[in-house]
Amino acid sequence: MMIEHDPAVRAVEATLFASEAPMTIEQIRAYVGEEVDVPGALGKLEEHYQGRGVELVKRGKTWHFQTAADLAHLLRREREESRKLSRAAVETLAIIAYHEPVSRAEIEAIRGVQISKGTLDVLMEAGWVRPAGRREVPGRPLIYATTGEFLTHFGLASRRDLPGLSDLKAAGLLDPVDLALEGFQGLSAVESGDMPEEGESELEIGEESA
């Protein structure tokens, strides 16, 4: 049966197109019904849209349609409205990505300096970091992790796509902060041994619409 005539596949396709945000299998199933083979339908759709102008992609545990990467430049309209992340925010984001879930104290231990509450607030406002519960130790500190939006922004299917230890060692990078920073697009290199400061990096939070 062609997917155009498969009611289950059509239902999943319509649900994803209508959604304003990426959806998990469980979220899709809530719309199309428990009897629908959602993973199977997603597999058929992914194959059907492969190589087309619009593709079905998986980011972490969520699925969504997006413009094919090689065609994005045709539709991109950027507004001149961007904010640069401070170096402290860039390093904090990198540490969370490589060590999540981590507490504020653990982030500070890796960076070697204290971080302000505002640093984490900026990352959460950008949608890249989220609270991930509390660690079951005395004081029950809040712990943080990256989000699906973080994966989407950096073009990662999962955190496993971050540069591996062997890649980082081959690059001659040993410091945890420097290693983590090397994994992100558009970040300037951090000099070995240089203590982090609240300066500006090359990573920007911009707004785009297609």
Steps between C-alpha positions, in 0.01 A plus 500: 500500500633841405534737793256741331231238557608385847265662757745452787791663314277786381380562856855517637606724212211741558567511874865594451421763237242663726725504806685819588772306682683167458304205639588177676347168401282515809371846408420390146323190628277718718361651177489202265401228748666216683424253221720684250856374446660842542867386475415309182321798351791729585740263331293502180470878506872546562579285198232668286627852569870416475668722241194721453463872570347422837643223717384316810775505761548360848661711770548313824161341569299742289405515132422795274496615140759753386633651180779293346833635620627573148192714426474693824685799353218552251242558772696653783406851601701627792402787723783710634417413854768297669670477836851377561550248776766587754800274518373374834170398337675327211722300735206417726300372202793287386548347845131416531497338154795274578430420864123520543324486725718730709444732794615859527774396743627239253505756219698737723744222592575434132527868404699591809291811569153578627217564257219746550138393502452722197730279292271200536193719453629616160553141385154399616342802330675396178332160538828306504513404869231375738476397867521121517397434860708487815796282593428271790782621724497728803350833403336344190656744252319577176659335197496615138491334157477605136174505303371374166523856373873494579539189282301658218696827508835322474379239250543203734282190497607428858779583745686201359572719196715735708873457423635192678793482740729354235419788264565755770827338606613491137442875491733540798226627731502377856328760716129410556379848406719516191395150397134584527530830318666327205173314436290804412462685170603862495692498830846657518781291649580532866870533582634228725533613862315829452248554777145566376374856503166665437600609149314443176537193281415450137187296583184697440136443580317616193146482375420353163179439316440319177 
